Amino acid sequence: MTPRRLLIVIGGATASGKTALAVGAARALGCDIISADSRQIYRGMEIGTAAPTAAERAAVRHHLVGELDPADYYSASRFEADALRLLDEQWRRGPYAVVCGGSMMYVDALTDGLDELPTVSQATRERVLRLADEHGAEGLLAYLDCLDPATAATVDRANLRRVMHAIEISIEAGRPYSELIGRGRRERPFDILKVAIERTRDELFDRINRRVEAMMAAGLPDEARRLYPLRHLNALNTVGYKEMFAWLDGVLDLATATARIAKNTRVYAKKQLTWLRRPGARPTAWLPADGALDALMELVAARRDSGL
């Protein structure tokens, strides 16, 4: 019996070991990897985004890694379309595909489809812009905390464009943004197995700290210096580069910037875990850190043997 098409989605916290697990799974199953990382899709940002290494990309073909210029526009909706197109190609070669990445909206766009949200009126957009001008980032965050505590708990609070969008949608709909997303899953013509590696808080934070140290040793300061003229681009409005740009501006010394990257990455990792475990989320199978690949292969085999 030919197995049904199965999409294996490897998500979870940054630095938890997603890439290594994805490479092992893809090699075992004879399929490609589609990256669900909103920053790894850009060229020239390999160190700061912890992109797959040359060896990992040589071992397994990766898609949506290093394909765009940082000035190019990309979004969850474009990712959804690109990933579905790539999956159509993958299914012609075999019944398995692997998606790997921690960009939460990208993963949800692929597995569940994007939600239909109200159009933001010009009046609402101007209202939120005035709030930003008059009260700054803290005012925006405080307002979102009041409007939608659930979104405020998971949103990247340093990404003010995303904060403003959540406020705009909440105002326009008259309901919290969090109540409007994930309301109806779109049917997909394939089965989905969503997994993540479970690690203790201390272990995960130690891995994050060590990865930041490795990034610095690999040349993150030089990469940030090269990208500094592009710092206004949305692609570079992300943890790692923002702190390096503050160092280049003379606002932070290098040691402080490095510590700030580690701290902000830990905060982001906690938001990723909160998102995975939020009410109504697609169930995630949590794999033991030791033996994650074997555990994943057992789940795949169980799906196959059950006829799914």
Salt bridges, closest charged atoms under 4 A:
ASP32 OD2 - HIS63 NE2 2.90
ASP32 OD2 - ARG93 NH2 2.71
GLU80 OE2 - ARG186 NH1 3.27
GLU80 OE2 - ARG188 NH2 2.75
ASP82 OD1 - ARG85 NH2 3.71
GLU89 OE2 - ARG85 NH1 3.74
ASP108 OD1 - LYS194 NZ 3.89
ASP108 OD2 - ARG278 NH2 2.82
ASP112 OD1 - ARG185 NE 3.54
ASP112 OD1 - ARG282 NH2 2.61
GLU134 OE1 - HIS135 NE2 3.93
ASP145 OD2 - ARG157 NH2 3.42
GLU168 OE1 - ARG161 NH2 2.93
GLU179 OE1 - ARG175 NE 3.47
ASP191 OD2 - ARG4 NE 2.91
GLU198 OE2 - ARG277 NH2 3.87
GLU203 OE2 - ARG199 NH1 2.63
ASP206 OD2 - ARG210 NE 2.85
ASP222 OD1 - ARG225 NH1 2.87
ASP249 OD2 - ARG231 NH1 2.50
ASP305 OD1 - ARG304 NE 3.72
